[in-house]
Amino acid sequence: MPLTDQKVEKKIDEEVLVQVKNIKKYFPIKGGILKHTIGHVKAVDDVSLDIKKGETLGVVGESGSGKSTLGRVILRLLNPTEGEVLFENQDISHLSNRKLREYRKDMQIVFQDPFASLNSKMSVGELVEEPLLVQTSMTRSERKEKCINLLEKVGLRASDRGKYPHEFSGGQRQRISIARALALNPKFIICDEPVSALDVSIQAQVLNLMADLQDEFDLTYLFIAHDLSVVKHISDRVAVMYLGRIAEIAPKKSLYDNPLHPYTQALLSSVPSTDVKNRREKIHLTGDLPSPSDPPTGCAFRTRCPQAHDRCAIERPELKHRGEGHYVACHLYK
Protein backbone atom coordinates (compact mmCIF):
# COMPACT_ATOMS: atom_id res chain seq x y z
CA MET A 1 0.00 0.00 0.00
CA PRO A 2 1.49 3.38 -0.96
CA LEU A 3 1.73 6.36 1.33
CA THR A 4 -1.39 8.42 0.71
CA ASP A 5 -1.22 12.20 0.90
CA GLN A 6 -4.08 13.94 2.65
CA LYS A 7 -6.25 15.64 0.01
CA VAL A 8 -7.83 18.07 2.47
CA GLU A 9 -5.49 20.33 4.40
CA LYS A 10 -5.71 19.52 8.08
CA LYS A 11 -6.95 22.27 10.35
CA ILE A 12 -4.65 22.68 13.33
CA ASP A 13 -5.76 24.42 16.51
CA GLU A 14 -3.47 27.33 17.37
CA GLU A 15 -3.80 26.44 21.04
CA VAL A 16 -0.63 24.84 22.40
CA LEU A 17 -1.08 21.44 24.03
CA VAL A 18 2.53 20.74 25.09
CA GLN A 19 5.24 23.28 25.87
CA VAL A 20 8.87 22.28 26.35
CA LYS A 21 10.94 25.02 27.99
CA ASN A 22 14.75 24.83 28.12
CA ILE A 23 14.78 21.10 28.79
CA LYS A 24 18.09 19.47 29.63
CA LYS A 25 18.70 15.80 30.33
CA TYR A 26 22.21 14.89 31.46
CA PHE A 27 23.24 11.36 32.42
CA PRO A 28 26.14 11.15 34.90
CA ILE A 29 29.35 9.31 33.99
CA LYS A 30 30.78 7.44 36.96
CA GLY A 31 34.47 6.64 37.37
CA GLY A 32 37.16 5.81 39.87
CA ILE A 33 37.13 3.40 42.79
CA LEU A 34 34.39 5.34 44.60
CA LYS A 35 32.37 5.82 41.41
CA HIS A 36 32.33 9.59 41.57
CA THR A 37 30.66 11.59 38.81
CA ILE A 38 33.43 12.56 36.41
CA GLY A 39 31.29 13.97 33.62
CA HIS A 40 27.87 13.99 31.97
CA VAL A 41 26.34 12.72 28.75
CA LYS A 42 24.32 15.69 27.47
CA ALA A 43 21.55 13.74 25.74
CA VAL A 44 19.20 16.76 25.55
CA ASP A 45 20.82 20.16 25.88
CA ASP A 46 18.49 23.14 26.29
CA VAL A 47 15.56 22.31 23.99
CA SER A 48 12.44 24.48 23.73
CA LEU A 49 9.44 23.84 21.47
CA ASP A 50 5.63 24.00 21.33
CA ILE A 51 3.26 21.31 20.09
CA LYS A 52 -0.14 22.55 18.96
CA LYS A 53 -3.39 20.66 19.41
CA GLY A 54 -4.17 18.39 16.49
CA GLU A 55 -0.78 18.63 14.78
CA THR A 56 1.95 16.11 14.13
CA LEU A 57 5.40 17.41 15.00
CA GLY A 58 8.10 15.28 13.42
CA VAL A 59 11.52 15.03 15.09
CA VAL A 60 14.43 13.83 12.96
CA GLY A 61 18.17 13.44 13.35
CA GLU A 62 20.96 10.90 13.39
CA SER A 63 21.17 8.15 16.00
CA GLY A 64 22.41 9.71 19.21
CA SER A 65 20.87 13.12 18.55
CA GLY A 66 18.59 12.88 21.60
CA LYS A 67 15.21 12.35 19.88
CA SER A 68 13.99 9.43 21.97
CA THR A 69 15.36 10.90 25.20
CA LEU A 70 13.43 14.10 24.54
CA GLY A 71 10.23 12.10 24.05
CA ARG A 72 10.72 10.21 27.30
CA VAL A 73 11.40 13.42 29.23
CA ILE A 74 8.20 14.97 27.87
CA LEU A 75 6.23 11.97 29.14
CA ARG A 76 8.15 11.98 32.44
CA LEU A 77 9.44 8.48 31.83
CA LEU A 78 12.72 10.26 32.53
CA ASN A 79 13.01 13.21 34.88
CA PRO A 80 14.56 16.36 33.36
CA THR A 81 17.85 17.68 34.71
CA GLU A 82 16.62 21.22 34.09
CA GLY A 83 13.67 22.93 32.43
CA GLU A 84 9.91 22.54 32.35
CA VAL A 85 7.32 20.50 30.48
CA LEU A 86 3.84 22.00 30.41
CA PHE A 87 0.79 19.95 29.42
CA GLU A 88 -2.29 22.13 28.94
CA ASN A 89 -0.45 24.90 30.83
CA GLN A 90 0.20 22.62 33.81
CA ASP A 91 3.85 22.07 34.73
CA ILE A 92 4.23 18.29 34.98
CA SER A 93 8.02 18.21 35.11
CA HIS A 94 8.15 18.19 38.91
CA LEU A 95 4.88 16.47 39.86
CA SER A 96 4.95 13.52 42.24
CA ASN A 97 4.14 10.09 40.83
CA ARG A 98 0.71 10.20 42.48
CA LYS A 99 -0.25 13.54 40.92
CA LEU A 100 1.36 12.61 37.62
CA ARG A 101 -0.93 9.58 37.36
CA GLU A 102 -3.86 11.91 36.63
CA TYR A 103 -2.12 12.98 33.42
CA ARG A 104 -1.01 9.52 32.30
CA LYS A 105 -4.33 8.80 30.61
CA ASP A 106 -3.90 11.87 28.39
CA MET A 107 -0.32 11.06 27.31
CA GLN A 108 0.70 7.75 25.77
CA ILE A 109 3.59 6.31 23.76
CA VAL A 110 4.05 3.80 20.93
CA PHE A 111 7.53 2.27 21.07
CA GLN A 112 9.79 1.23 18.21
CA ASP A 113 9.85 -2.51 18.96
CA PRO A 114 6.35 -3.88 19.65
CA PHE A 115 7.69 -7.32 20.57
CA ALA A 116 9.76 -5.82 23.39
CA SER A 117 7.05 -3.39 24.57
CA LEU A 118 4.29 -6.02 24.77
CA ASN A 119 4.35 -8.55 27.64
CA SER A 120 4.62 -11.95 25.94
CA LYS A 121 2.84 -13.64 28.87
CA MET A 122 -0.31 -11.54 28.48
CA SER A 123 -2.99 -12.04 25.86
CA VAL A 124 -3.94 -9.23 23.51
CA GLY A 125 -7.13 -8.68 25.49
CA GLU A 126 -5.21 -8.38 28.74
CA LEU A 127 -2.69 -5.99 27.17
CA VAL A 128 -5.30 -3.63 25.75
CA GLU A 129 -7.57 -3.81 28.80
CA GLU A 130 -4.83 -3.29 31.41
CA PRO A 131 -4.90 0.56 31.18
CA LEU A 132 -8.68 0.45 31.58
CA LEU A 133 -8.35 -1.78 34.63
CA VAL A 134 -5.82 0.58 36.26
CA GLN A 135 -7.28 3.97 35.32
CA THR A 136 -11.05 3.45 35.07
CA SER A 137 -13.92 1.83 36.93
CA MET A 138 -15.28 0.02 33.87
CA THR A 139 -16.80 -3.41 34.36
CA ARG A 140 -15.29 -6.53 32.79
CA SER A 141 -17.90 -6.60 30.03
CA GLU A 142 -17.34 -2.90 29.30
CA ARG A 143 -13.58 -3.45 29.09
CA LYS A 144 -14.09 -6.39 26.75
CA GLU A 145 -16.38 -4.37 24.49
CA LYS A 146 -13.92 -1.47 24.40
CA CYS A 147 -11.03 -3.84 23.61
CA ILE A 148 -12.89 -5.45 20.70
CA ASN A 149 -13.83 -2.03 19.34
CA LEU A 150 -10.20 -0.84 19.48
CA LEU A 151 -8.87 -3.99 17.82
CA GLU A 152 -11.30 -3.53 14.95
CA LYS A 153 -10.32 0.16 14.69
CA VAL A 154 -6.67 -0.81 14.10
CA GLY A 155 -7.49 -3.51 11.55
CA LEU A 156 -7.53 -6.64 13.73
CA ARG A 157 -10.36 -9.05 14.56
CA ALA A 158 -12.34 -9.59 17.74
CA SER A 159 -11.08 -13.19 17.82
CA ASP A 160 -7.50 -11.89 18.16
CA ARG A 161 -8.30 -10.84 21.72
CA GLY A 162 -7.41 -14.27 23.09
CA LYS A 163 -4.10 -14.63 21.23
CA TYR A 164 -0.58 -13.75 22.38
CA PRO A 165 1.96 -11.34 20.83
CA HIS A 166 4.18 -14.08 19.39
CA GLU A 167 1.27 -15.24 17.21
CA PHE A 168 1.31 -12.00 15.21
CA SER A 169 3.55 -10.41 12.61
CA GLY A 170 5.55 -7.27 13.38
CA GLY A 171 3.00 -5.00 11.74
CA GLN A 172 0.13 -6.65 13.63
CA ARG A 173 1.99 -6.31 16.93
CA GLN A 174 2.43 -2.61 16.26
CA ARG A 175 -1.31 -2.35 15.66
CA ILE A 176 -1.84 -3.93 19.08
CA SER A 177 0.49 -1.32 20.59
CA ILE A 178 -1.52 1.44 18.94
CA ALA A 179 -4.80 -0.02 20.24
CA ARG A 180 -3.31 -0.15 23.74
CA ALA A 181 -2.19 3.48 23.47
CA LEU A 182 -5.72 4.50 22.44
CA ALA A 183 -7.45 2.64 25.27
CA LEU A 184 -7.75 5.67 27.59
CA ASN A 185 -8.70 8.15 24.85
CA PRO A 186 -5.46 10.16 25.13
CA LYS A 187 -4.94 13.65 23.74
CA PHE A 188 -1.23 13.27 23.01
CA ILE A 189 0.79 10.29 21.73
CA ILE A 190 4.54 10.08 21.27
CA CYS A 191 5.45 7.76 18.40
CA ASP A 192 9.05 6.66 18.91
CA GLU A 193 10.14 5.34 15.51
CA PRO A 194 6.98 3.19 15.31
CA VAL A 195 7.58 1.90 11.77
CA SER A 196 11.37 1.69 11.51
CA ALA A 197 11.42 -2.04 12.31
CA LEU A 198 8.73 -2.88 9.73
CA ASP A 199 8.87 -3.75 6.03
CA VAL A 200 8.29 -0.81 3.69
CA SER A 201 4.85 -2.01 2.55
CA ILE A 202 3.77 -2.53 6.16
CA GLN A 203 5.16 0.89 7.10
CA ALA A 204 2.76 2.52 4.66
CA GLN A 205 -0.22 0.64 6.11
CA VAL A 206 0.62 1.62 9.69
CA LEU A 207 1.30 5.27 8.78
CA ASN A 208 -1.99 5.57 6.92
CA LEU A 209 -3.75 3.96 9.88
CA MET A 210 -2.19 6.46 12.29
CA ALA A 211 -3.24 9.37 10.08
CA ASP A 212 -6.84 8.08 10.01
CA LEU A 213 -6.88 7.54 13.79
CA GLN A 214 -5.57 11.07 14.35
CA ASP A 215 -8.56 12.51 12.53
CA GLU A 216 -11.05 10.19 14.22
CA PHE A 217 -9.78 10.59 17.79
CA ASP A 218 -8.54 14.21 17.53
CA LEU A 219 -4.98 13.21 18.47
CA THR A 220 -1.77 15.19 18.69
CA TYR A 221 1.43 13.34 17.72
CA LEU A 222 5.11 13.81 18.40
CA PHE A 223 6.55 11.56 15.68
CA ILE A 224 10.20 10.55 16.16
CA ALA A 225 12.00 9.02 13.18
CA HIS A 226 15.23 9.00 11.21
CA ASP A 227 13.55 8.35 7.84
CA LEU A 228 12.92 11.77 6.28
CA SER A 229 10.45 10.36 3.73
CA VAL A 230 8.28 8.96 6.51
CA VAL A 231 8.40 12.22 8.44
CA LYS A 232 7.49 14.22 5.35
CA HIS A 233 4.40 12.09 4.80
CA ILE A 234 2.90 12.28 8.29
CA SER A 235 4.14 15.56 9.83
CA ASP A 236 2.77 19.10 9.79
CA ARG A 237 5.97 20.61 11.20
CA VAL A 238 9.45 19.14 11.48
CA ALA A 239 12.17 19.71 14.09
CA VAL A 240 15.74 18.69 13.25
CA MET A 241 17.90 17.66 16.21
CA TYR A 242 21.68 17.44 16.34
CA LEU A 243 23.64 16.38 19.43
CA GLY A 244 20.82 17.14 21.85
CA ARG A 245 19.90 20.54 20.34
CA ILE A 246 17.31 21.84 17.89
CA ALA A 247 19.07 22.92 14.69
CA GLU A 248 15.97 23.88 12.73
CA ILE A 249 12.19 23.74 13.07
CA ALA A 250 9.67 24.72 10.42
CA PRO A 251 6.42 23.79 8.66
CA LYS A 252 6.96 20.68 6.54
CA LYS A 253 6.80 22.37 3.14
CA SER A 254 9.09 25.21 4.19
CA LEU A 255 11.72 22.87 5.62
CA TYR A 256 11.75 20.42 2.71
CA ASP A 257 11.61 23.10 0.00
CA ASN A 258 14.03 25.56 1.61
CA PRO A 259 16.22 24.00 4.34
CA LEU A 260 18.36 26.67 5.98
CA HIS A 261 20.68 24.83 8.36
CA PRO A 262 23.67 23.08 6.73
CA TYR A 263 22.86 19.93 8.71
CA THR A 264 19.28 19.86 7.41
CA GLN A 265 20.56 20.43 3.89
CA ALA A 266 22.93 17.47 4.26
CA LEU A 267 20.17 15.21 5.60
CA LEU A 268 17.79 16.07 2.77
CA SER A 269 20.50 15.61 0.14
CA SER A 270 20.84 11.99 1.24
CA VAL A 271 17.17 11.16 0.57
CA PRO A 272 16.80 9.08 -2.63
CA SER A 273 14.73 10.81 -5.31
CA THR A 274 13.27 9.76 -8.67
CA ASP A 275 12.94 13.41 -9.74
CA VAL A 276 16.04 13.81 -11.92
CA LYS A 277 15.47 17.51 -12.67
CA ASN A 278 15.06 18.60 -9.04
CA ARG A 279 17.45 16.14 -7.40
CA ARG A 280 19.54 17.75 -4.66
CA GLU A 281 23.31 17.81 -4.90
CA LYS A 282 24.78 15.26 -2.50
CA ILE A 283 26.43 16.84 0.55
CA HIS A 284 29.04 14.64 2.20
CA LEU A 285 29.63 15.33 5.89
CA THR A 286 33.15 14.68 7.15
CA GLY A 287 33.89 13.10 10.50
CA ASP A 288 31.67 11.27 12.96
CA LEU A 289 29.00 12.55 15.32
CA PRO A 290 30.87 14.03 18.34
CA SER A 291 30.37 12.47 21.74
CA PRO A 292 27.49 13.99 23.74
CA SER A 293 29.75 13.71 26.80
CA ASP A 294 32.18 16.21 25.21
CA PRO A 295 30.28 18.30 22.64
CA PRO A 296 32.12 20.96 20.63
CA THR A 297 32.13 24.51 21.93
CA GLY A 298 29.92 27.05 20.22
CA CYS A 299 27.88 25.41 17.47
CA ALA A 300 27.67 21.64 18.01
CA PHE A 301 27.69 21.04 14.24
CA ARG A 302 30.77 23.13 13.44
CA THR A 303 33.22 20.17 13.40
CA ARG A 304 31.37 18.69 10.41
CA CYS A 305 29.93 21.80 8.80
CA PRO A 306 31.35 22.76 5.35
CA GLN A 307 30.45 26.42 6.01
CA ALA A 308 31.82 26.81 9.56
CA HIS A 309 33.76 29.97 10.42
CA ASP A 310 35.52 31.44 13.47
CA ARG A 311 32.36 32.63 15.24
CA CYS A 312 30.94 29.09 15.22
CA ALA A 313 33.67 27.90 17.60
CA ILE A 314 33.07 30.70 20.10
CA GLU A 315 29.35 31.44 20.26
CA ARG A 316 26.46 29.03 20.43
CA PRO A 317 23.81 30.05 17.86
CA GLU A 318 20.32 30.81 19.13
CA LEU A 319 17.19 29.42 17.52
CA LYS A 320 15.87 32.49 15.68
CA HIS A 321 12.75 33.13 13.61
CA ARG A 322 13.32 33.51 9.87
CA GLY A 323 9.68 34.10 8.92
CA GLU A 324 6.48 32.02 8.49
CA GLY A 325 7.19 29.77 11.46
CA HIS A 326 10.68 28.85 10.24
CA TYR A 327 13.36 28.85 12.96
CA VAL A 328 17.07 28.06 12.56
CA ALA A 329 20.07 28.02 14.88
CA CYS A 330 22.94 29.06 12.62
CA HIS A 331 25.38 31.99 12.42
CA LEU A 332 25.01 32.08 8.63
CA TYR A 333 21.76 33.99 9.14
CA LYS A 334 22.18 37.30 10.92
C-alpha positions as CSV (number, residue, x, y, z in Angstrom):
1,M,0.0,0.0,0.0
2,P,1.5,3.4,-1.0
3,L,1.7,6.4,1.3
4,T,-1.4,8.4,0.7
5,D,-1.2,12.2,0.9
6,Q,-4.1,13.9,2.6
7,K,-6.3,15.6,0.0
8,V,-7.8,18.1,2.5
9,E,-5.5,20.3,4.4
10,K,-5.7,19.5,8.1
11,K,-7.0,22.3,10.4
12,I,-4.7,22.7,13.3
13,D,-5.8,24.4,16.5
14,E,-3.5,27.3,17.4
15,E,-3.8,26.4,21.0
16,V,-0.6,24.8,22.4
17,L,-1.1,21.4,24.0
18,V,2.5,20.7,25.1
19,Q,5.2,23.3,25.9
20,V,8.9,22.3,26.3
21,K,10.9,25.0,28.0
22,N,14.7,24.8,28.1
23,I,14.8,21.1,28.8
24,K,18.1,19.5,29.6
25,K,18.7,15.8,30.3
26,Y,22.2,14.9,31.5
27,F,23.2,11.4,32.4
28,P,26.1,11.1,34.9
29,I,29.4,9.3,34.0
30,K,30.8,7.4,37.0
31,G,34.5,6.6,37.4
32,G,37.2,5.8,39.9
33,I,37.1,3.4,42.8
34,L,34.4,5.3,44.6
35,K,32.4,5.8,41.4
36,H,32.3,9.6,41.6
37,T,30.7,11.6,38.8
38,I,33.4,12.6,36.4
39,G,31.3,14.0,33.6
40,H,27.9,14.0,32.0
41,V,26.3,12.7,28.7
42,K,24.3,15.7,27.5
43,A,21.6,13.7,25.7
44,V,19.2,16.8,25.6
45,D,20.8,20.2,25.9
46,D,18.5,23.1,26.3
47,V,15.6,22.3,24.0
48,S,12.4,24.5,23.7
49,L,9.4,23.8,21.5
50,D,5.6,24.0,21.3
51,I,3.3,21.3,20.1
52,K,-0.1,22.5,19.0
53,K,-3.4,20.7,19.4
54,G,-4.2,18.4,16.5
55,E,-0.8,18.6,14.8
56,T,2.0,16.1,14.1
57,L,5.4,17.4,15.0
58,G,8.1,15.3,13.4
59,V,11.5,15.0,15.1
60,V,14.4,13.8,13.0
61,G,18.2,13.4,13.4
62,E,21.0,10.9,13.4
63,S,21.2,8.2,16.0
64,G,22.4,9.7,19.2
65,S,20.9,13.1,18.5
66,G,18.6,12.9,21.6
67,K,15.2,12.4,19.9
68,S,14.0,9.4,22.0
69,T,15.4,10.9,25.2
70,L,13.4,14.1,24.5
71,G,10.2,12.1,24.1
72,R,10.7,10.2,27.3
73,V,11.4,13.4,29.2
74,I,8.2,15.0,27.9
75,L,6.2,12.0,29.1
76,R,8.2,12.0,32.4
77,L,9.4,8.5,31.8
78,L,12.7,10.3,32.5
79,N,13.0,13.2,34.9
80,P,14.6,16.4,33.4
81,T,17.8,17.7,34.7
82,E,16.6,21.2,34.1
83,G,13.7,22.9,32.4
84,E,9.9,22.5,32.4
85,V,7.3,20.5,30.5
86,L,3.8,22.0,30.4
87,F,0.8,20.0,29.4
88,E,-2.3,22.1,28.9
89,N,-0.4,24.9,30.8
90,Q,0.2,22.6,33.8
91,D,3.9,22.1,34.7
92,I,4.2,18.3,35.0
93,S,8.0,18.2,35.1
94,H,8.1,18.2,38.9
95,L,4.9,16.5,39.9
96,S,4.9,13.5,42.2
97,N,4.1,10.1,40.8
98,R,0.7,10.2,42.5
99,K,-0.2,13.5,40.9
100,L,1.4,12.6,37.6
101,R,-0.9,9.6,37.4
102,E,-3.9,11.9,36.6
103,Y,-2.1,13.0,33.4
104,R,-1.0,9.5,32.3
105,K,-4.3,8.8,30.6
106,D,-3.9,11.9,28.4
107,M,-0.3,11.1,27.3
108,Q,0.7,7.8,25.8
109,I,3.6,6.3,23.8
110,V,4.1,3.8,20.9
111,F,7.5,2.3,21.1
112,Q,9.8,1.2,18.2
113,D,9.8,-2.5,19.0
114,P,6.3,-3.9,19.7
115,F,7.7,-7.3,20.6
116,A,9.8,-5.8,23.4
117,S,7.0,-3.4,24.6
118,L,4.3,-6.0,24.8
119,N,4.3,-8.5,27.6
120,S,4.6,-11.9,25.9
121,K,2.8,-13.6,28.9
122,M,-0.3,-11.5,28.5
123,S,-3.0,-12.0,25.9
124,V,-3.9,-9.2,23.5
125,G,-7.1,-8.7,25.5
126,E,-5.2,-8.4,28.7
127,L,-2.7,-6.0,27.2
128,V,-5.3,-3.6,25.8
129,E,-7.6,-3.8,28.8
130,E,-4.8,-3.3,31.4
131,P,-4.9,0.6,31.2
132,L,-8.7,0.4,31.6
133,L,-8.3,-1.8,34.6
134,V,-5.8,0.6,36.3
135,Q,-7.3,4.0,35.3
136,T,-11.0,3.4,35.1
137,S,-13.9,1.8,36.9
138,M,-15.3,0.0,33.9
139,T,-16.8,-3.4,34.4
140,R,-15.3,-6.5,32.8
141,S,-17.9,-6.6,30.0
142,E,-17.3,-2.9,29.3
143,R,-13.6,-3.4,29.1
144,K,-14.1,-6.4,26.7
145,E,-16.4,-4.4,24.5
146,K,-13.9,-1.5,24.4
147,C,-11.0,-3.8,23.6
148,I,-12.9,-5.4,20.7
149,N,-13.8,-2.0,19.3
150,L,-10.2,-0.8,19.5
151,L,-8.9,-4.0,17.8
152,E,-11.3,-3.5,14.9
153,K,-10.3,0.2,14.7
154,V,-6.7,-0.8,14.1
155,G,-7.5,-3.5,11.5
156,L,-7.5,-6.6,13.7
157,R,-10.4,-9.1,14.6
158,A,-12.3,-9.6,17.7
159,S,-11.1,-13.2,17.8
160,D,-7.5,-11.9,18.2
161,R,-8.3,-10.8,21.7
162,G,-7.4,-14.3,23.1
163,K,-4.1,-14.6,21.2
164,Y,-0.6,-13.7,22.4
165,P,2.0,-11.3,20.8
166,H,4.2,-14.1,19.4
167,E,1.3,-15.2,17.2
168,F,1.3,-12.0,15.2
169,S,3.6,-10.4,12.6
170,G,5.6,-7.3,13.4
171,G,3.0,-5.0,11.7
172,Q,0.1,-6.6,13.6
173,R,2.0,-6.3,16.9
174,Q,2.4,-2.6,16.3
175,R,-1.3,-2.3,15.7
176,I,-1.8,-3.9,19.1
177,S,0.5,-1.3,20.6
178,I,-1.5,1.4,18.9
179,A,-4.8,0.0,20.2
180,R,-3.3,-0.2,23.7
181,A,-2.2,3.5,23.5
182,L,-5.7,4.5,22.4
183,A,-7.5,2.6,25.3
184,L,-7.7,5.7,27.6
185,N,-8.7,8.2,24.8
186,P,-5.5,10.2,25.1
187,K,-4.9,13.6,23.7
188,F,-1.2,13.3,23.0
189,I,0.8,10.3,21.7
190,I,4.5,10.1,21.3
191,C,5.4,7.8,18.4
192,D,9.0,6.7,18.9
193,E,10.1,5.3,15.5
194,P,7.0,3.2,15.3
195,V,7.6,1.9,11.8
196,S,11.4,1.7,11.5
197,A,11.4,-2.0,12.3
198,L,8.7,-2.9,9.7
199,D,8.9,-3.7,6.0
200,V,8.3,-0.8,3.7
201,S,4.9,-2.0,2.5
202,I,3.8,-2.5,6.2
203,Q,5.2,0.9,7.1
204,A,2.8,2.5,4.7
205,Q,-0.2,0.6,6.1
206,V,0.6,1.6,9.7
207,L,1.3,5.3,8.8
208,N,-2.0,5.6,6.9
209,L,-3.8,4.0,9.9
210,M,-2.2,6.5,12.3
211,A,-3.2,9.4,10.1
212,D,-6.8,8.1,10.0
213,L,-6.9,7.5,13.8
214,Q,-5.6,11.1,14.4
215,D,-8.6,12.5,12.5
216,E,-11.0,10.2,14.2
217,F,-9.8,10.6,17.8
218,D,-8.5,14.2,17.5
219,L,-5.0,13.2,18.5
220,T,-1.8,15.2,18.7
221,Y,1.4,13.3,17.7
222,L,5.1,13.8,18.4
223,F,6.6,11.6,15.7
224,I,10.2,10.6,16.2
225,A,12.0,9.0,13.2
226,H,15.2,9.0,11.2
227,D,13.6,8.4,7.8
228,L,12.9,11.8,6.3
229,S,10.5,10.4,3.7
230,V,8.3,9.0,6.5
231,V,8.4,12.2,8.4
232,K,7.5,14.2,5.3
233,H,4.4,12.1,4.8
234,I,2.9,12.3,8.3
235,S,4.1,15.6,9.8
236,D,2.8,19.1,9.8
237,R,6.0,20.6,11.2
238,V,9.5,19.1,11.5
239,A,12.2,19.7,14.1
240,V,15.7,18.7,13.3
241,M,17.9,17.7,16.2
242,Y,21.7,17.4,16.3
243,L,23.6,16.4,19.4
244,G,20.8,17.1,21.9
245,R,19.9,20.5,20.3
246,I,17.3,21.8,17.9
247,A,19.1,22.9,14.7
248,E,16.0,23.9,12.7
249,I,12.2,23.7,13.1
250,A,9.7,24.7,10.4
251,P,6.4,23.8,8.7
252,K,7.0,20.7,6.5
253,K,6.8,22.4,3.1
254,S,9.1,25.2,4.2
255,L,11.7,22.9,5.6
256,Y,11.8,20.4,2.7
257,D,11.6,23.1,0.0
258,N,14.0,25.6,1.6
259,P,16.2,24.0,4.3
260,L,18.4,26.7,6.0
261,H,20.7,24.8,8.4
262,P,23.7,23.1,6.7
263,Y,22.9,19.9,8.7
264,T,19.3,19.9,7.4
265,Q,20.6,20.4,3.9
266,A,22.9,17.5,4.3
267,L,20.2,15.2,5.6
268,L,17.8,16.1,2.8
269,S,20.5,15.6,0.1
270,S,20.8,12.0,1.2
271,V,17.2,11.2,0.6
272,P,16.8,9.1,-2.6
273,S,14.7,10.8,-5.3
274,T,13.3,9.8,-8.7
275,D,12.9,13.4,-9.7
276,V,16.0,13.8,-11.9
277,K,15.5,17.5,-12.7
278,N,15.1,18.6,-9.0
279,R,17.4,16.1,-7.4
280,R,19.5,17.7,-4.7
281,E,23.3,17.8,-4.9
282,K,24.8,15.3,-2.5
283,I,26.4,16.8,0.5
284,H,29.0,14.6,2.2
285,L,29.6,15.3,5.9
286,T,33.2,14.7,7.1
287,G,33.9,13.1,10.5
288,D,31.7,11.3,13.0
289,L,29.0,12.5,15.3
290,P,30.9,14.0,18.3
291,S,30.4,12.5,21.7
292,P,27.5,14.0,23.7
293,S,29.8,13.7,26.8
294,D,32.2,16.2,25.2
295,P,30.3,18.3,22.6
296,P,32.1,21.0,20.6
297,T,32.1,24.5,21.9
298,G,29.9,27.0,20.2
299,C,27.9,25.4,17.5
300,A,27.7,21.6,18.0
301,F,27.7,21.0,14.2
302,R,30.8,23.1,13.4
303,T,33.2,20.2,13.4
304,R,31.4,18.7,10.4
305,C,29.9,21.8,8.8
306,P,31.3,22.8,5.4
307,Q,30.4,26.4,6.0
308,A,31.8,26.8,9.6
309,H,33.8,30.0,10.4
310,D,35.5,31.4,13.5
311,R,32.4,32.6,15.2
312,C,30.9,29.1,15.2
313,A,33.7,27.9,17.6
314,I,33.1,30.7,20.1
315,E,29.3,31.4,20.3
316,R,26.5,29.0,20.4
317,P,23.8,30.0,17.9
318,E,20.3,30.8,19.1
319,L,17.2,29.4,17.5
320,K,15.9,32.5,15.7
321,H,12.7,33.1,13.6
322,R,13.3,33.5,9.9
323,G,9.7,34.1,8.9
324,E,6.5,32.0,8.5
325,G,7.2,29.8,11.5
326,H,10.7,28.8,10.2
327,Y,13.4,28.8,13.0
328,V,17.1,28.1,12.6
329,A,20.1,28.0,14.9
330,C,22.9,29.1,12.6
331,H,25.4,32.0,12.4
332,L,25.0,32.1,8.6
333,Y,21.8,34.0,9.1
334,K,22.2,37.3,10.9
